Amino acid sequence: MEAFTIKEKEIYIGDFRVQELAEKYGTPTYIYNEQRIRENFRRAFSAFSSHYPNFKFFYAVKACNNPAIVSILKQEGAGIDAASVNEILLAKSLGLDGENVMFSGNFLSSEDIQRGVESGVIFNLDDISLLPRVLKYCTPEILSFRVNPGHGKSNVGDFVTNAGPKAKFGLHPDQVTEAYRKAKAAGIKRFGVHMMTGSCVTEPEYFALVTKLLMEIIGKSARELNIEFDFIDIGGGLGIPYRENEAHLDIEKTAELVASTFKDAVERYGMTPPRLMMEPARYFVGDAGIVLGKVHAIKHSYSKIIGTDIGMNILVRPAFYGAYHNILFNGRIDDPVEVCGLCGQLCENTDFWIKERKFPKTVLEGDLLVATDAGAYGFGMSYQYNGRLRPAEVLVNGKESYLIRPRETFEDMVRNTSIPEHLLK
Ligand code: LLP
């Protein structure tokens, strides 16, 4: 099942008409389909674990950190990839800790390091310079380094290519042996390795290519230092199609190619087979979430513009990365189209985030619209601006719907601010 279905021009999420959801929760609202998240996870897990049983997924919570969403992935068996101390705290608040959590922050402050160490999760160091700073607090039981294998890719633009010479992440391949040598000399006994090279990739061969690159780098270090690896984490990046004519990632083929590349390298370098790990996010939640919005005004000026409450503060990806999201108007599916624009309500022209696209001619004020594939990097990247506050989040599971985060109010906008005494006169 998809995140949403269409029956007689009406959009449904689970058993709900979006009209009903809009009446109950208002707009703009992020709506996630629980069953779709579970399906996405299970499809990917069954593919990878069938080719390599000692396999585990960690969910990168940055993509959608609502505790209800994270709990679904926890129930499915995922650990957590945390980018900050607060994301570690989120994992812990849901009962995930220790080796079920990877801390993959970068350019960490001393406080991040101290709190990261105290949290007892797996530390994944983005640079060799962090090692002495961690050792100041303790000798971790297990330690990982993030490697930049020199190659990255993204189907949503260079903005989200996380490896290669132009990326800020990870150790240069030439530093890897030195990093593990120092860690071993410091008395660390168990090792892991990590990379995260790109996001939203839909070519299976790519994942095998970067796995090969990483295994070559790490295999040599393992041999030279006579160390074993407990785990090898090849990152996230499993892509989804955003445009209607794009193909889905062949997850079976991806898993098969990655596992065979991995097993070959393990054998070639005589390693004790490590656990294989991945930390996708978009693949699990991306197509399971939509933003439900409303048309508030239609204007005919230099061009026709449909004004909605889905501004760049609600869904920033198009304005930020030039990313594409499909737009569907409830009740207007398959109506005759014309080229026009679509915008939000902010006082910035980047908020005019679709300048020209074919939309139904029949769209009227008050119509509901859906921006699809918004479950990943949607709500998490939303912000307050122009007094337009963050939207609500709703989870749908078949016949049930749950408000999992209320819409922000004026009180949220001014929460914890204060006015110095002299300004009150
Ligand atoms: N692991 C690490 C260390 C990451 O930094 C990320 C995402 C992931 C895993 C999950 O990647 P995924 O499977 O979702 O590709 N905001 C951008 C995407 C930025 C990705 C950042 N890192 C977007 O909206 O497309």
Residues whose N, C-alpha, C, O or C-beta is under 5 A from the ligand:
A	BS01	LLP	A60 D81 S104 V156 V160 M196 G198 S199 C200 G235 G236 G237 L238 E279 P280 A281 R282 Y283 R317 Y377
